[in-house]
Amino acid sequence: MTSRWFALRLDSICSLFITFTAFGCIIFRDGLEAGQVGLVLTYAVTLVGNFQWTVRQSAEVENMMTSVERVVEYTELKSEAPWETEKRPPPGWPSRGMVIFDRVNFSYTADGPLVLKDVSATIHPGEK
């Protein structure tokens, strides 16, 4: 949407430039020949086209640099912990104990909606 807004504003500026050029040719019509007026208007349209292309490309480069900035930020992040650690639980762990969830409710925040409702589960000793 911002790209379309920018294109509309850029087209308006270029239309004003071509209008002023055409009126300038009308004002100075006594000193200009028809071929010179045609050349001036052709150059004005060509210049406007090149100007629009340059400005749009520079805006596109600016938009694409956002992704480069993100990649640079990701390279500067601290690395996460490894998937496996040196300290491992014993092979028979857990050997005793039982975990019981009886109609437990969970939410992401204290006042937020429940994401798990009435969850019941029993984990017997020796189960993983």
Sequence and secondary structure as in RCSB ss.txt:
>XXXX:A:sequence
MTSRWFALRLDSICSLFITFTAFGCIIFRDGLEAGQVGLVLTYAVTLVGNFQWTVRQSAEVENMMTSVERVVEYT
ELKSEAPWETEKRPPPGWPSRGMVIFDRVNFSYTADGPLVLKDVSATIHPGEK
>XXXX:A:secstr
 HHHHHHHHHHHHHHHHHHHHHHHHHHTTTT  HHHHHHHHHHHHHHHHHHHHHHHHHHHHHHHHHHHHHHHHHH
TS     SS S    TT S S  EEEEEEEEESSTTS EEEEEEEEEE TT  
